[in-house]
Amino acid sequence: MRQWRAQGFSLLETLAAMFLLALCFGALMQAAGASMALNARAADYTQASLWASGFLDRQFVTEFPSTGTHEGRFDDIYRWKMTVTEPPAESAVPTVTPMRLYRIELTVQWNEKGKDTSARFFTQRAVSELPPRDPPRGDS
């Protein structure tokens, strides 16, 4: 006589597989959430970097800031603080064209989930000290 054997999974095996699947799904959701948070944070730093890049490119081109500390806002979220310093005259390197070297430190600040966050940027600008031109003479 042949003995009949049931095929399939027992209830215990099915529950163990479901538990393992739930653990893996939970870990995957946690990784996806962390990835989205890092992506949002990277977007904030990218925006701050773009504001700073444009702002520093304009310095000494369209505007000539004085030495010292200056503050302002880019928009409702991002604000800036710029410190312009000039090295001492005795550290200057003699050149054919008189030059002045300025060091600019720009700090961009914003609020991220109730916490102040900032990114700092540094650059140096060399500005020629050309003597003032004589005004054109009207006598011909």
C-alpha positions as CSV (number, residue, x, y, z in Angstrom):
1,M,0.0,0.0,0.0
2,R,1.2,3.4,-0.9
3,Q,1.5,6.0,1.8
4,W,0.1,9.5,0.9
5,R,2.2,12.5,1.9
6,A,0.9,16.0,1.9
7,Q,3.1,18.5,-0.1
8,G,3.6,22.2,0.7
9,F,4.8,24.3,3.6
10,S,3.8,24.1,7.2
11,L,2.3,27.0,9.0
12,L,5.6,27.5,11.0
13,E,7.7,27.7,7.8
14,T,5.3,30.2,6.3
15,L,5.4,32.4,9.4
16,A,9.2,32.3,9.5
17,A,9.3,33.4,5.8
18,M,6.9,36.2,6.4
19,F,8.9,37.4,9.4
20,L,12.1,37.4,7.4
21,L,10.4,39.3,4.6
22,A,9.1,41.9,7.1
23,L,12.6,42.4,8.5
24,C,14.2,42.9,5.1
25,F,11.4,45.3,4.0
26,G,11.9,47.3,7.2
27,A,15.6,47.6,6.6
28,L,15.0,48.6,3.0
29,M,12.5,51.4,4.0
30,Q,15.0,52.7,6.6
31,A,17.7,52.9,4.0
32,A,15.4,54.7,1.6
33,G,14.3,57.2,4.2
34,A,17.9,58.0,5.1
35,S,18.7,58.4,1.4
36,M,15.9,60.9,1.0
37,A,17.1,62.9,4.0
38,L,20.7,63.0,2.7
39,N,19.4,64.1,-0.7
40,A,17.4,67.0,0.8
41,R,20.5,68.0,2.8
42,A,22.7,67.9,-0.3
43,A,20.2,70.1,-2.1
44,D,20.5,72.7,0.6
45,Y,24.3,72.7,0.4
46,T,24.1,72.9,-3.4
47,Q,21.8,75.9,-3.2
48,A,24.1,77.6,-0.7
49,S,27.1,76.8,-3.0
50,L,25.3,78.4,-6.0
51,W,24.4,81.5,-4.0
52,A,28.1,81.8,-2.8
53,S,29.6,81.2,-6.3
54,G,27.5,83.9,-7.9
55,F,28.1,86.3,-5.0
56,L,31.9,85.8,-5.0
57,D,32.1,86.2,-8.7
58,R,30.6,89.7,-8.5
59,Q,33.0,90.9,-5.8
60,F,35.5,93.4,-7.2
61,V,33.8,93.3,-10.6
62,T,30.5,95.1,-10.2
63,E,30.9,96.0,-6.5
64,F,34.0,96.9,-4.6
65,P,33.6,95.9,-0.9
66,S,35.6,97.6,1.7
67,T,37.6,95.7,4.2
68,G,35.6,94.5,7.2
69,T,32.5,92.5,7.8
70,H,29.4,92.8,5.7
71,E,26.0,91.0,6.1
72,G,22.9,90.5,4.0
73,R,20.3,88.0,2.7
74,F,20.0,86.2,-0.6
75,D,16.3,85.3,0.0
76,D,14.0,84.4,2.8
77,I,16.0,81.2,3.6
78,Y,19.7,81.9,2.9
79,R,21.7,84.8,4.5
80,W,25.3,85.6,4.2
81,K,28.2,87.1,6.1
82,M,31.3,88.3,4.3
83,T,34.6,89.2,5.8
84,V,37.1,91.1,3.6
85,T,40.7,91.4,4.8
86,E,43.9,92.7,3.3
87,P,47.3,91.3,4.3
88,P,49.8,93.7,5.9
89,A,51.8,95.9,3.5
90,E,55.2,94.3,4.5
91,S,54.0,90.9,3.2
92,A,53.3,92.2,-0.3
93,V,55.4,90.9,-3.2
94,P,56.7,93.7,-5.4
95,T,55.3,93.5,-8.9
96,V,55.5,95.7,-12.1
97,T,51.9,96.6,-11.7
98,P,51.0,97.5,-8.2
99,M,48.5,95.0,-6.9
100,R,46.5,94.6,-3.7
101,L,45.5,91.2,-2.5
102,Y,42.2,90.7,-0.7
103,R,41.0,87.6,1.2
104,I,37.3,87.0,1.2
105,E,35.6,84.6,3.6
106,L,31.9,84.1,2.9
107,T,29.6,82.2,5.2
108,V,26.2,81.2,3.9
109,Q,23.7,80.3,6.7
110,W,20.2,78.8,6.7
111,N,17.9,77.0,9.0
112,E,17.5,73.2,8.6
113,K,14.8,71.6,10.7
114,G,15.2,74.2,13.4
115,K,19.0,74.0,13.5
116,D,21.2,76.7,12.1
117,T,23.5,75.3,9.3
118,S,26.2,77.0,7.5
119,A,28.8,76.6,4.7
120,R,32.0,78.6,4.5
121,F,33.8,79.6,1.3
122,F,37.2,81.3,0.9
123,T,38.8,83.1,-2.0
124,Q,41.4,85.7,-2.8
125,R,41.2,88.5,-5.2
126,A,44.1,90.5,-6.7
127,V,43.2,94.1,-7.7
128,S,45.5,96.3,-9.7
129,E,46.2,99.7,-8.3
130,L,46.3,101.6,-11.5
131,P,47.0,105.4,-11.0
132,P,44.0,107.6,-11.8
133,R,44.0,108.7,-15.4
134,D,44.4,112.3,-16.3
135,P,41.1,113.8,-17.4
136,P,41.1,114.5,-21.2
137,R,42.1,118.0,-22.1
138,G,39.7,120.3,-23.9
139,D,42.3,122.4,-25.6
140,S,43.1,121.3,-29.1
